[in-house]
Amino acid sequence: MFLSINNVIDYKARTEFGDQTVTKTSTLQDVARVAKVSTATVSRTLSNPDVVSESTRRRVAEAVKVTGYRINRAARNLRTRRAHSVLVLLPDLANPFFSTILEGISRNLSQQGYSMLIASTAQVHASGERLVDYLDDARADGMIVLDGGLDPDVVETLENSPQAKRILFACEWIDGTSFASVRCQNRQGTRAAVNHLFDLGHRKIAHVTGPVGNVLMHTRKDAFVEEVQKLGLTLRPEWLIAGDFSLAAGCLAAQAWIALDDRPTAVFCASDQLAMGFIAELSRHEFSVPKDVSVMGFDDIDLAEQFIPPLTSVRQDRLLIGETAAKMLIARIKAPDDGHLEHAAVLPVSLVTRESTAALQ
């Protein structure tokens, strides 16, 4: 990881003198001497590695290792007036969907010399803090929000704050606001799911939705209804089953499916966790997937491939979501008034076919 530093540092290098090891404070000049470049080149390489050649980056990186050069973060933050950290806000810290997104965010931030703070919506509200306080108090230079269900008063406070340009939404978003965002092709993914089931011969298709009020729930539900109608299929009201993206909601949805007099032969769930809970509950009632009903999800989380049966799903590139969000936010932190910054990134999705869906028997 390349980190910026300009002058005196608190790194320690060890120099061998016979049988004794002397510990001394390392300096920028030590790194320059070992790398055989100027101190200006070292500073430029550490603060903005993209402006120097690959060979120079390698030499400076090796010199940093040899000298034991370590950054004085407090001094750097005072000098740059930045915290060099980004707050990532999640609706649910336990949801495995977010793990790879966090990895993508962390990977890109670390390359830019930034660290990642993580908080849940419930955690922040329970503490009595305002989200904007993280930026006001210089604990974070920007914020990536993965929760589109924020309270309207919180959203209004964020949007009217001086730091609004340094707040970005990822995965979920809030319609009618000016925040930058990164999202995937939710409508296209839903249409692909419906057509996959249709191509397998299914004509009675149910949908287990996400939580009420969630932007992803409405986007995917609306696309599902539109595509079913486009294909000329019947859609009974009871075939739209309420859920909330969780395993428990999937279990309840399966119970609702079992209780139906006219059961759909295929079910599209708005998340993989819903689909997994749905399948698990069916198994407890001795129904077989996909023999008795085809089931598919959305997200393609890591467990989807190992689940029994392996889950057909709409894949979001969650690593790319995280990397893109971090890249866009860092650009805003560095130049918030740049009129050429990308405002909305819509990333592609793909259909991953596995054993939980099959041709209608």
Secondary structure, 3 states (H helix, E strand, C coil): CCCCCCCCCCCEEEEEECCEEEEEECCHHHHHHHHCCCHHHHHHHHHCHHHCCHHHHHHHHHHHHHHCCCCCHHHHHHHHCCCCEEEEEECCCCCCHHHHHHHHHHHHHHHCCCEEEEEEHHHHHHHCCCHHHHHHCCCCCEEEECCCCCCHHHHHHHHCCCCHHHEEEECCCCCCCCCEEEEECHHHHHHHHHHHHHHCCCCCEEEECCCCCCHHHHHHHHHHHHHHHHCCCCCCHHHEECCCCCHHHHHHHHHHHHHCCCCCCEEEECCHHHHHHHHHHHHHCCCCCCCCCEEEEEECCHHHCCCCCCCEEEEECHHHHHHHHHHHHHHHHHCCCCCCCCCEEEECEEEECCCCCCCCC
